[in-house]
Amino acid sequence: MNRTHPRRAAPGLRRLVTAAAASVALAASLGTFAAGPAHAKTFRVADQGDVVSMDPHSLNESLQLSFMGSVYEALIGHDKKLGLVPALATKWTQTDPNTWRFELRRGVAFHDGTPFTADDVVFSYARAAGDGSDMKSYTNEIAQVRKLDSHTVEVVTKNPFPILPDVLSLVYIMSRTWCEQNRAERPVDKRKGVENAASFRANGTGPFRLRSREPGVRTVLMRNLNYWDKVETNLDEVVFTPIGADATRVAALASGEIDMMQPVPVQDVARLKQNANLDIMQGPELRTIFLGMDQARNELLFSSVKGKNPFKDVRVRRAFFQAIDIEAIKARIMRGAATPTALMVAPGIRGFSADLNKRLPHDPEASKKLLAEAGYPGGFEVRMNCPNDRYVNDGEICQAIAGMLARVGVKVALEAETKNTYFPKILSRNTSFYLLGWTPATYDSHNVLNALIATPDKSGRGMFNLGSYSNARVDELTRLVQSETDQAKRNAMIAEAFRIHQDEVGHLPLHQQALAWGMRKNVSLVQLPDNFLYFKWVVMK
């Protein structure tokens, strides 16, 4: 679409474009870069949550990858219609069913001036596949990455993998030399609270480079004047500020203290559309919001049930599904800005099947009966983990679901928190019942099968299947889908896998949320359905 994941308010919005001396001092201490000219075009953008780290392999989350995608680059990029385009690779060819050859772009330098070569690609793919990385589900089918010469590499997969170019589009390339010099050879591990130089500093090849980083306060980027490609933007500086409070974020946009914000709270869309100084950009998003349940442990970590795990029983999972009034959530919480779904993928994702997109009916009485049949006639208690600054009205959705489950006897202890603490917790599987959102980065159903539904293993498959749902036939179909080139056969395999997952209620899909971005009238940008914002396409009039 092309048009002109406890909350706190931003501390001192006026600080967005002031305190230059402090910023320069911070930049010097971080080893980043000095400020641009006084007449610079500054784009001030706010989100409800912060970018968690400057490490491009530390968190597989769209805000994180979107923001860092202006600093770092992959071998392959996307155009404004989500098509694949050359980035750090100028050409890619399949030399045999398991081997892809990439010709690398010459004359590219990292922000510190170090030349980009094949050594950086080999290093970055190993880093993304290593301990602590959150990007293993993108690399789990790679058997080897080998350097042929300074600007040619081959990626060998374990099995034929025709969509490999799509998969690699979010594996960003880092400088091997910089990482070694700064002791950042391994990714920042958010699960374990491990930090290194890459947490706060950055050295990519992208059109913008890091000027300063104040976690939870603001992050400032400046134009990379030595960038290898021409860009549309006239920005010299980007100031990103997390503003958790909806009212504060809206007030900052309306007053002109920021130039763009996301998401626009659903309750404020109509009012802001009446502001002659603003544009509200809306559109469908490819993200599916869903609930997950621990189906692996013999006893839940956080529940009144001792000695067994109620979520191992499909009747309990189905009871939870039928207790949820998705139409009420759509109308009251999302104010119509959501599309209820029965699938873990959205329309527009390859492999989506309208025939399967039929939810179980909302039926509290059927839910109570199922719980009684499973041995819980009075329900039980369980803790629910939820972010409150990642998805549209995420905290409110979880509150509503807790109330709906209470009506069938399930007492939910809701624990809602900022994503900065939420993600490390649930990614460590320190949860019994949780809410998550997912956009397939490859725009293909294999991504969801591989990352969310397949049985977790050490390679990275099932890495975000945090409740450890497992079905051997689904695992087999996931491997077959990966290699199948006949689209009709492939779609049939995807449909079979999703049908099994639905029958077993492996997860509880809720809806696809809608995008709502707000901006000043003088801002022109591109809204993509994966909710990525690339600063190289932002123009300020």
LINRAHU-V81958 format. One record per run of one state. SS is the DSSP state (helix for helix, strand for strand, loop for the rest). FROM is the first residue (numbers start at 1). LEN is the number of residues. If there is no record, write none. Layout:
ss:from:len
SS:FROM:LEN
SS:FROM:LEN
//
This chain:
ss:from:len
loop:1:1
strand:2:2
loop:4:9
helix:13:5
loop:18:2
helix:20:11
loop:31:11
strand:42:6
loop:48:14
helix:62:7
loop:69:7
strand:76:3
loop:79:5
strand:84:3
loop:87:2
strand:89:8
loop:97:2
strand:99:6
loop:105:4
strand:109:1
loop:110:5
strand:115:1
loop:116:2
helix:118:11
loop:129:7
helix:136:4
loop:140:2
strand:142:8
loop:150:2
strand:152:6
loop:158:6
helix:164:7
loop:171:5
helix:176:6
loop:182:7
strand:189:1
loop:190:4
strand:194:1
loop:195:2
helix:197:3
loop:200:8
strand:208:7
loop:215:3
strand:218:6
loop:224:13
strand:237:6
loop:243:3
helix:246:10
loop:256:4
strand:260:3
loop:263:3
helix:266:8
loop:274:4
strand:278:16
loop:294:9
strand:303:1
loop:304:6
helix:310:3
loop:313:1
helix:314:10
loop:324:2
helix:326:8
loop:334:4
strand:338:3
loop:341:9
strand:350:1
loop:351:3
helix:354:3
loop:357:7
helix:364:10
loop:374:7
strand:381:7
loop:388:6
helix:394:13
loop:407:4
strand:411:7
loop:418:1
helix:419:9
loop:428:5
strand:433:6
loop:439:5
strand:444:1
helix:445:9
loop:454:18
helix:472:12
loop:484:3
helix:487:17
loop:504:4
strand:508:13
loop:521:2
strand:523:4
loop:527:8
helix:535:3
loop:538:1
strand:539:2
loop:541:1
//
